[in-house]
Amino acid sequence: MSRCMLCLHDLPIFDSLPREDFKDICLNATKKTLKKGDYLFYQGQLADTLYLIKDGAVKLVQFTEQGKELIIDVVGRGQVVGETALFKQQQNLCDAVALETVHVCSFSLAQFEALIEIRPQIALQIISNLGHKLYISMQRLGDATNHSVESKVLALLFRLAQEHGHETLNGHIIELTLTQEDIANMIGASRVMVAQVLKQFSQDGIIAKQGKYYLILDKCLKTNFGEKESLDQA
């Protein structure tokens, strides 16, 4: 399905900046396309750039001392990664890996500093955005430690559907190419356990596969959110 790609100006953190003032920033921003498996940046690399995901999605990954992959988050269309680099130069704390074809627009710390001189209130908007992200991360950490694998998988699928999906005739589709290993790494469980849970969810009519994507079926949506309530309102 063809979709219009976003520009940096379309982000909420920049919505107070007139387009005429933003024109030079957009024209000078770096655009790139990643294929599935390509790295946007690496853990330990100097973080001095903000990235807007214009289309597609990337996973943010850390590795344990034993070499196990931990997926910290999935960042998709219209979302930003790298905001902290705009306040202090530091090293990236994770890898960012494309889950599919990804189109990215980015700009540097130097460009951001020039922007702040024009519109200081943008710094406050980004601080607010970072605070919200921290709150959500703390919520997810609590969810990851206090629930069963079944609850974790279902909560993850609903969150991804809200952030990266849309409604269809049969339910809510998650427009991310996720493997069982990806899901396991996102909730801190084994792939075998996740495979068993997904199989049971499929048998129970909770989820289905539509091509390469997972679909949360209407039966599950109605059971959890009411007959007419959409997933986005939950």
N, C-alpha and C positions, 0 to 999 in steps of 0.2 A: 504494500500500500504506500503510495507516494505521499510524503508529508513535507510541509514547508519547514525549512531549518531555521533555527533561531539565531539572532545576533546578540552580541553582548549587551546591547541597549535594552533588550527584552527581559533582562533579569530584574527581579524586584529591587536588588541592591542599587540599580542604576536608574530606577524609574523617575527619579526627581531631576535627572540631568537632561536638559534640552538636547534634542537630536543634533542641532547645529553645533553645539559644543562637543558632542561626542563623535562627530564625523571623523576627525583626524585619528582618534584612538582606534576606531573600527578599521579605518583604511590601513593603519600601521600594524594591526594585530596579525599574529601568525595563524595561518590556517593549515591544517594537516588532516590526512585521512589515514586511519589505522585499519589493518586487516585483523581478523580474529587471531588472537595470540600475540599480536604486537604489543610492545610496552610503550606506554605514554611517558612514564618515568620510572626510575629504579629506587629502591630503598637505599639510603645512604647518599644519594645524589643531592647536590645543592638545590634547595627548594627556593626558587626566586620567580615563579610564574604562576598565574592564576589560569585555570582551564575551564572553559564552558563546553559541556558536551552538547553539541548541536543536534546530533542524531546518533543512535546506538547506545551502548553501555559499556562501562569498564568495571572490573572488580578490583578492590583495594586489598592487597594481600600482604600478610606477614608470614614469616617462617619461624617455627620453634627451633630450639637447639637440636632437636631430633630430626629436623628437616620436614616436619609436617606443615602443610599449608593451612593457614587460617585466613578466611575471607572476612575482613573487617566490615566491608560495606560494598554495595553495588551502586554506582553512580550512573544515572541515565540522562535521557534527553531533557534539556533545560536545567540540569543541575550543575553545580560548581564543585571543583576540587582544587585545593591549593590555596585557600583564602589566608591561612596562617602565614604563608610566605610573604604576604603583602605588608606584614607588620614587623617581621624579623627574619633575616636570612638564617636558615637552618637547614638541616638535612631532612630529606623525605623519610618518614617513618615506615613507609610501606612501598611496595610495587603497585603500579596501576597497569592492568593488563586488559586488552580489549576482549570482550566476550563475543563480539560480532564486528561487522564493519562499523567503524566509528568516525564521525566527523567532528573535529575539535577546533575551537577558536580560542586563542590565548593572548594574554599580554603580560608584560614583565613588571617587576617591582618599580623600575624607573618610570614606566608609563603610568602606573598607578599613583606614584607620588606626584606626578604632574597633574593628574586628575584631581587629587585631593586639594591641591592649591586652588583649583577652580571651584570645587564643590566639597568643602570640608564635611558636610553632613553625610556624605557617602561612607566615611569611616565609621560613623555611628551605626549606619544601617548594616555594615558588615559585622561589626561587633555583636549586634543583636542577632544576626544570622548564625554566628559562631556559637553564641550562647544557646540558641535553640538546638543546634546540632549536638552540643554537649549534653543537653537534657535528654534528647532522644537516645544518645549513645548509652547514657546511664540507665534508661528504661530498658534498653535491649540487653544490657549486661544482667540486669535483674531477671529478665525473662529467660535468659540463657542458663541460669543457674537454679531456677526454682520450679521447673516444669518437666513433664515427661517428654520423650522424643516425639511422640504423636502430637502433643500440644505445641512443641517448638516448630515442627514442620508445618503444621496448619497455620500458626501465627506468622511464620515466615512467608508462606504462600500468599496469605491475605495482605501482608505488608507490601510484598513485591507487586501484587495485583493493583494495589492502590497507587504505588509510585511508578510502575512501569507497564501498566496494562490499560485495557478499555473493555467496555461491555460489548457482548455479542448476543445473538439470539438465544444461545444456549447457556450463557454464563459470563464469567469475567476472565479474559485471556491475559496471561502474563507474557509480554513481548520481550522475553529474554531467553537466550539459548542456555539452559541450565542443565548440567549433568547431575547425576546422583551424588557424585563426589563433591561438586560445587555446593549442593545443599548441605551435605554432611559437614563440610568445612565452615559453612556459615553458622551452624548451630552447635558445633563442637560434639558431633556424634560420629559413629562409624558409618561407612558407606553401606555395609550390610544391613544395619538397623534402618537406615533411611530407605533402602530398597524395599524392605519388608513393609514399612509404613506406607510408602507410596503405592505398593501393590494392594494393600488393604484399603486404602483410600479409593483406589480405582474400582475395586470390587464393591465397595459400599456406595458408589455413585457420587463421591465427593469431588473427585477430579477426573480428568481425562487428558489424553494427549491430542492436540490438534496440530498436525505437522510436527514441527520441532518445539512447539510451545506447550506449556501446561495450561489447562483450562479448569477454573473452579466452576463447577456446575451449578445451575440454578437451584437444585435441591439443597445444596449446602448453603447457598446464599440466603435462601428463604428460611432455613432452619436457624441460622445464626443471626440474621438481621431483619426478619419480618418479610411478609409477602411482597410488599411494594418497595421496600427500602433498598437503595442501591449500595454497592460496596463503598463508593466514595463518600456516602453519608454516614457510614458506620463509625 
